[in-house]
């Protein structure tokens, strides 16, 4: 029986795995009021992170943080009018999809993945 060994050493595999590991970028918490009938019925609070897969993408995110934060706030205000309600659990799938679309619009597709680390609806 003949065995062939891969020319890649264990150290090189560890380095490749470290290179493929995502880099996480945290954002400040965002809060928006939840209005209904012209009155504040509650508030929605969220904490986001972006996962990027390269140092180049991290640098792009770092440059665009103010635009991303503004886009996230605008998206959440829009969602608070129709999707996020003070008397219902938050639809995190819809919220995440809207925030991911904002991210893609600013950075380009597949540059970063939005992660919701905390979300709360308060009355």
C-alpha positions as a printed NumPy array, in Angstrom:
array([[  0.   ,   0.   ,   0.   ],
       [  1.325,   3.432,  -0.929],
       [  0.347,   6.659,   0.846],
       [  0.9  ,  10.118,  -0.555],
       [  1.182,  12.996,   1.875],
       [ -0.024,  16.47 ,   1.139],
       [  2.808,  18.982,   0.78 ],
       [  0.918,  21.425,   3.077],
       [  2.244,  21.453,   6.613],
       [  0.024,  21.747,   9.674],
       [  1.319,  25.262,  10.304],
       [  0.207,  26.399,   6.855],
       [ -3.27 ,  24.942,   7.45 ],
       [ -3.557,  26.863,  10.719],
       [ -2.511,  30.086,   8.988],
       [ -5.06 ,  29.544,   6.196],
       [ -7.809,  28.875,   8.747],
       [ -6.84 ,  32.071,  10.594],
       [ -6.923,  34.021,   7.314],
       [-10.438,  32.694,   6.601],
       [-11.737,  33.56 ,  10.078],
       [-14.208,  36.447,  10.017],
       [-13.321,  39.84 ,  11.444],
       [-16.11 ,  41.345,  13.558],
       [-16.818,  45.081,  13.637],
       [-19.177,  46.309,  16.345],
       [-21.481,  49.288,  15.989],
       [-22.94 ,  51.514,  18.677],
       [-26.468,  50.561,  19.764],
       [-29.301,  52.136,  17.772],
       [-32.687,  53.068,  19.245],
       [-35.795,  54.225,  17.408],
       [-39.204,  55.257,  18.769],
       [-42.207,  53.144,  17.826],
       [-45.071,  55.436,  16.859],
       [-48.719,  54.562,  16.439],
       [-51.536,  57.03 ,  15.933],
       [-49.162,  59.944,  16.411],
       [-48.038,  58.763,  19.857],
       [-44.923,  56.978,  21.033],
       [-45.974,  53.433,  21.944],
       [-42.518,  52.077,  22.739],
       [-38.982,  51.847,  21.457],
       [-36.824,  49.415,  19.538],
       [-33.183,  48.888,  20.474],
       [-30.654,  46.951,  18.411],
       [-26.938,  46.21 ,  18.488],
       [-25.262,  45.199,  15.237],
       [-21.982,  43.722,  14.135],
       [-20.58 ,  43.242,  10.668],
       [-18.604,  40.128,   9.801],
       [-16.002,  40.653,   7.078],
       [-13.618,  38.078,   5.649],
       [-10.623,  40.204,   4.782],
       [ -8.57 ,  43.084,   6.076],
       [ -9.363,  44.955,   2.847],
       [-13.106,  44.695,   3.535],
       [-12.54 ,  45.76 ,   7.158],
       [-10.781,  48.897,   5.954],
       [-13.692,  49.632,   3.609],
       [-16.139,  49.264,   6.501],
       [-13.987,  51.479,   8.745],
       [-14.101,  54.241,   6.105],
       [-17.873,  53.924,   5.692],
       [-18.993,  53.668,   9.342],
       [-20.813,  57.057,   9.361],
       [-22.688,  56.212,   6.145],
       [-23.538,  52.728,   7.398],
       [-24.817,  54.028,  10.752],
       [-26.952,  56.623,   8.965],
       [-28.355,  54.03 ,   6.552],
       [-29.133,  51.636,   9.421],
       [-30.95 ,  54.376,  11.332],
       [-32.985,  55.368,   8.257],
       [-33.881,  51.716,   7.565],
       [-34.958,  51.159,  11.168],
       [-37.089,  54.317,  11.188],
       [-38.813,  53.107,   8.002],
       [-39.29 ,  49.633,   9.48 ],
       [-40.663,  51.108,  12.713],
       [-43.556,  52.553,  10.724],
       [-44.746,  49.232,   9.277],
       [-42.808,  46.189,  10.518],
       [-41.664,  46.785,  14.101],
       [-44.596,  47.151,  16.512],
       [-44.509,  47.835,  20.252],
       [-47.07 ,  45.109,  20.953],
       [-45.447,  42.329,  18.869],
       [-42.137,  40.469,  18.844],
       [-39.663,  41.974,  16.38 ],
       [-39.386,  40.217,  13.017],
       [-35.601,  39.875,  13.089],
       [-35.466,  38.132,   9.701],
       [-37.074,  41.132,   7.977],
       [-35.01 ,  43.611,   9.971],
       [-31.792,  41.73 ,   9.207],
       [-32.647,  41.546,   5.492],
       [-33.291,  45.305,   5.32 ],
       [-30.047,  46.093,   7.145],
       [-28.118,  43.681,   4.915],
       [-29.549,  45.452,   1.853],
       [-28.364,  48.803,   3.252],
       [-24.918,  47.298,   3.791],
       [-24.807,  45.906,   0.249],
       [-25.905,  49.245,  -1.202],
       [-22.985,  51.024,   0.478],
       [-20.182,  48.426,   0.43 ],
       [-21.196,  46.22 ,  -2.479],
       [-22.573,  42.685,  -2.363],
       [-20.887,  40.051,  -0.207],
       [-18.373,  42.44 ,   1.395],
       [-19.871,  42.13 ,   4.883],
       [-22.582,  40.165,   6.663],
       [-24.898,  41.892,   9.16 ],
       [-25.239,  40.159,  12.516],
       [-27.846,  41.191,  15.075],
       [-26.263,  40.628,  18.472],
       [-29.096,  42.164,  20.542],
       [-32.61 ,  43.376,  19.849],
       [-35.382,  44.47 ,  22.162],
       [-38.834,  46.019,  21.883],
       [-39.813,  48.048,  24.926],
       [-43.21 ,  49.474,  25.811]])
